[in-house]
Amino acid sequence: MLKDIIQMSYIIVVADVTLVVFILFNSTINSKRKAPFLIACVISFLMLSANIIGEVCRGKTEFIPLMKFSYAVSYSISGPVIIPFIYLANIFGNRIKLTIRILALFNTVLCFISIFNGAVFYVNDDGYFTLGPLAAIPYFLSGIYLFILLASSVSKYRLGFRDESIFIFVLSLSVIAAVLLNTLYKFKFLVSGMAVLCSVFYYLFFITQTLTRDALTNALNRHSFYKDIQDFQKHQIIVISMDLNGLKQINDTLGHDEGDKAILTVAETAMSILPMKCRFYRLGGDEFEILCPDTTKETAEQIIAELKLSVEEKSYSIAAGYGEYKKGMDFDEVLKQVDAVMYEDKSRMKAAAKLKL
C-alpha cells in the first residue's frame, strides 16, 4: 500500500513544493497575485495529505479518530480548492467573493460536525468509510464554484480577454472531469493532483504574460496596448490617459532614480485601485493609458478621482482625461481627444498651482 501511495502522490508533492518555491522567489508577480497561487498550493497539499491519511488508516480501528479528521479536511477543501482560481480570474465583485467565502465556511463547519454525527460521511466501527445523508452538499457547492469559474471565462471572453478566457475554460473542464472520474471510479488523489496541475499551468500562463509587461512598473507595455486595442474594438470602452506631473523637475533636481521612483509609485497606486477588468499600460516615460471595457462615464470619473487622491497622498500628482470609444469609431481619433482632455487638466492644475503661490 505504501508503495502505491508514494507512486501516486510523489509527482504531485514535488510539483506543489516546486511551485511554492518559484512563487516565493519570483519578483515579476506582485504579492496580490502571489497570494491565490500560494493558497491553492496549500489547499492542494492539505487535500493530498488528508487523502493519504485516509488511505493509510482505512480498516484500522485504532486510527478511526484520525481517519474521521482526515475526511473532514478532505471534504472541507475539495470544493474550495477552486476558489483561488476564481480570485485569480478576478472578474466578479466583493459581493460574489463574500458569498463564496460564506459557502466555504458553511461547508467546513458541516464537514467537521460530521465527525460526530455522520452527516456528510461516516466511519464505521471497522474503520471503513461510507457517505452520509448530506454528502451531496459538498458536491453541490463544488458545482457552484465551478459554475462561477466558467462564468468568469465567459465574462473574460466578452470583455476581450480571449487568451485568458480560453485558458480558464479548459482549466474548468479539466477540474470537472477530475471530479467526475473521482466520483464514478473512486480514483485516489485525482482531484488534489488536478488542483496542483491547474496551479502550475495558471502560474505558467501568468509568467508568459510578463513578456507583455513594462520592466520598471510591471504595467502592460506599448505592444500590449496596441494589441488590446484590436481585440477591444468590438466593445464599448472607456479610455483614460494619465500623466505624472513634474517628472522633468524631479529628474533635474533629484535625479533619475527619484524620477523612476515617482513613476513606479504612480503605477503601483493605479494597479492597486483599478477594477480588474480595466487594463493599465505604460507607453513610455510618464505616459499611462487605461482601457476599461463596458464601463460607464460615471465610473470613469470615480476612478480618476480615486487615482488622483491616492497619488496625492503619496506626495505626487497626476493629470488625467477620459473618453468613450464605441464600435465603428476611429480609435486613434478618440485617443487624440482623450489626450487633449488630459492636457487641459494638466494646464488647469498648473494654473491652480500658480494661484496658490
N, C-alpha and C positions, 0 to 999 in steps of 0.2 A: 504493500500500500504506500509506504513512504517513498519508494522509488517512483511510483506513478504520480504522486503528488509533486515531487520535485520536477519530474519531466514536464508536467502540465503547467507548473507555476514559475519555473526558473526564468524563462524568457520575459514573462510579464513583470516579474520583480526587477530584473535588470533594466528593462525599458523604463519602468516607473522611476527607479532611482536615478538613472542616467538623465532622464528628462528633468528631474528636480535640480540636478547639478547644472545642466545647461541653462535652466531658467534663472537660477540664482546668480550665475556669473555672466549673464547676457546683459550688456548695458544698452542694447538697441531697443529694448522694450521697457516702457516705464512701469512703475510699481502698480499702477492702476490696472494694467494689462496682465502683469505677472500673477496677481492675486488669484483670479479664477483658475489659471493653469495649475498653480500650486494646490488650490483647494481640490481640483479634480484629481490630482495625483494622490493626495492624502486620502480622499474618499475611496479611490480605486484600491489603494493599499489596504485600507481597513476592510473593504469588502473581500478582498483576496484572503486576508488573514482570518476573517470570520469563516470563510468557506473552508479553509484548511483546517481550522479548529473543529468545525462541524464534522468534517470528513474523518479526522483522526479519532474523534470522540464517539463516533457513531457505534452504537451497540455496546458501549462500555458504561455500565450503570454508575460507576464511581465518578464519572465525569458529566453526569446529567446537568448539574447547575451550570457548568462551563459551556456545555452544548447549547443550553437554552439562551445563555447570554450571547453566544456567537450568532444564533439565528435571529435574535432581536436586533443585533447590529446589522446583519446582512439585509434583513427586510426593511430596516430603517433607512438604509442608504442606497439600496439597489435602484430606487427611482430617482432620488435627489442627485445621483451621480450625473444626471443630465443637466442639472441646474447651472453649473459653471459654464456650460456651452451656451445656455440661454443668455447668461450675463455677458459672455464674450461677443455674441451677436448684437446684444445691447440695442435692440430695436424698440423695445417696449418701455413704458414709463415706470415710475416708482410704485404705482398702484398695483400693476401686474406683478412686479417683483415682490412686493409685500405679501400679496396673495400666495405666491409660490412659497415664500418662507413660512407662512402660517400653515399651509398644507403639509409642508415637510415636517414642521414641528408636531402637528397633529398625528402624522404617520409614525413619527418616532415614539411619541407617548403611547400610542396604541400598540406598537410592536413590543415595547418594554413591559407594558401591562400584561401582554400575552405570556410572559414568563410565568405569571401566577395564575392566569385564568384560561390560557389556551385559545384566546380569541382569534389570533391570526395563525398561529402554529401551535403544535402540541408535541411534546416529547414524552413518550410513554415510559413505563417503569423498566422496560427492557433497553432503553436508550435509543429508540428509533423515532424518527421524525414523521409527523403527519400534519396536513393542513387543517386549520381551524375554520369555524363558520364565517369569520370575517376576512379570510385570506384574499378575497378578491379586491379588498380596498387598496393595498399597496400597488397591485397591478393597475387598478383604475387610476390611481394618482400618477403612476408612471406614464399611463396613456395621456393624461393631461399635460405632463411635462413635454412629452414627445410632440403632441399637437402644437404646443406653444413654439417648440423648436422649428417645426415645419412651417408654422405661420411666420416665424422670423425669416425663413428662407424666402417665402412668397413676398414679404414686405421688402426684403433686400432687393429682390428682383424688380419689384415695382418702382423702387427708388433709384434704380440704375446700377446697383452694386452686383452685377451679374456673376462675376467670378466667385465672390463670397456666397452668393445665393446658391449656386450650384454645389459648392463645397458643403454648405450646411445641409442641403437636401440629401446628398449622398451619405453624409455622416448620420443623418436621421434614419435613413433606410437601413444603414448598417446596424444601428442600435436596435431598431425594431426587429430585424432578422435575428440578432443575437438573443433578444428577449423571447421571441417565439421558439427558437431552437432550444433554448434553455428550458422553457416551459413544457414543450412537447416531448423532448427526448432526454431531459434531465442531464444535460451536459454540465460538467463541472468547470468552474472558473471562466465560462464563456463571456458572461456579462462584464465581469471585472477586467478580463483581458481586452474586450472591445472598448471599454472605457479608457484604458491606458493607450490603446492604439489611436483612438479618437483624439486624445490629448496630444499625442506625438504628432499626428498629422495636422491638427489645428495649429500647433506650435510651428511646424514647418511652413504652414501657409503664412503665418504672421512674419516669419523670418524672411520669406521671399518678398513680402511686401516692403521690407526695409530698403530694397533696391529702388523703390519709388519715393524714398524719403530724403529730406534735406539733412545733410550731415550735422549741422550745428544744432538745429532745433527739433529734429525728428518730425517736422511738419511734412506734408506731401510736397513734392518738388514741382518744378515748372512742367516737366514732361507729364506728370500725373494730371496736372491741371488741364492741359490741352487734350489729353486722352479722355478725361472725365467729361469735358465739355461735349465731346462727340457722343458719349454714352447717355448724357442727360438731356440732349436736345429734344427728346420726345416728351419731356416733363416740364411742368411749371417749376421754375427755380428762382429763389431769391439769391442775388449776387451781392456780396458785401466786399468792398475794398477797404483796406485798413493800412495806415501808415504811422510809423513811430515818429513822434515829434522830437526835433532837436538832436537827431543822431549825429549829424555833422559836427555840431558843437561838442557833443560828448567825445567823439573821436579826436577832435582837435585839442581839447583841453585835458581830457583824462586818459586818452589813448584808446587804441582799437580793442584792447581786451575788455575795457568797460563798455565799449560800443557793442561788442558781442554779447556781453552780459545783459545789456538792455534788450537786445533783440531776443535773446533766449528767454528772458523774463516775460516779455510780451507774448511770445509763442506758448510758453508753458501755461500762462494765465488763460489764454484763449482756449487751449486744448482741454483745460480742466473745467471750463464753463460751458462750452458749446454742446448742444444736444448731439448725440452720437450720429444721427442721420446727416448732420452737417459735416462737410469736409473742409479741412483747413490747409492752406497752401502757403509756402514761402516762395515767391517768384524770384527773389534776389534782394540783397540789401535789407532795407526795412519795409519792403513791399509785401503785403499779405493779401490773399484773397480767400473768401469763404463762399462755398456753394451749399445752399440749403434746399434740397428738393421738397416740393409740396409743403411750403412754409408760407404763412401769411405775412403781410407787411407789418401788422401789429406785433407779431412775434419777432420779426427782424429788428424793429425799433427797441423791443425789450432786450434782445441780445446785445445790440450795440450799446445801450445804456449800461447794462451789466458789465460789459467788457471795459468801457471807459472808467467806470467806478473802480473796478478791481485793479486795473492798471495804475490808476491814480494812487490807490492805497499802497502801491509798491514804488511810489515816487517817480513814475514815468507818466507820459500822456500819449494818447493816440488820436488821430483824426480818422473818421470813417464815413462812408456813404453806402447807400444800397439802392438797388433797382430790381425790377421784376422781369424775368425772361419767360416768355410763353412760346409754345410750339409755333414755328413759322417765322419768328422774329430773327433779325440779324444779331447773332450773339456778340460779334465784335462791336456793333453799334451800342448795344446795351452796356457792354463793358466800358466803352468810352464815356457814356453818360454817368455810369456809376463812379468812375474815376473823377469826373468833373464835380460831382456832388461831394466826393471825399475832399477834393482840393478846396472847394468852397468852405467846407467845415474847417479845414486847416487854416484858411485865411481868417475865418471868424475867430478861431481860437488865438491866433497871433494878435489880432486886433484887440481882443479882450485882455490879453496879457499886457499889452502896451498901456491900456487904460488903467490897469491896476498899478503900473509903475508911476 
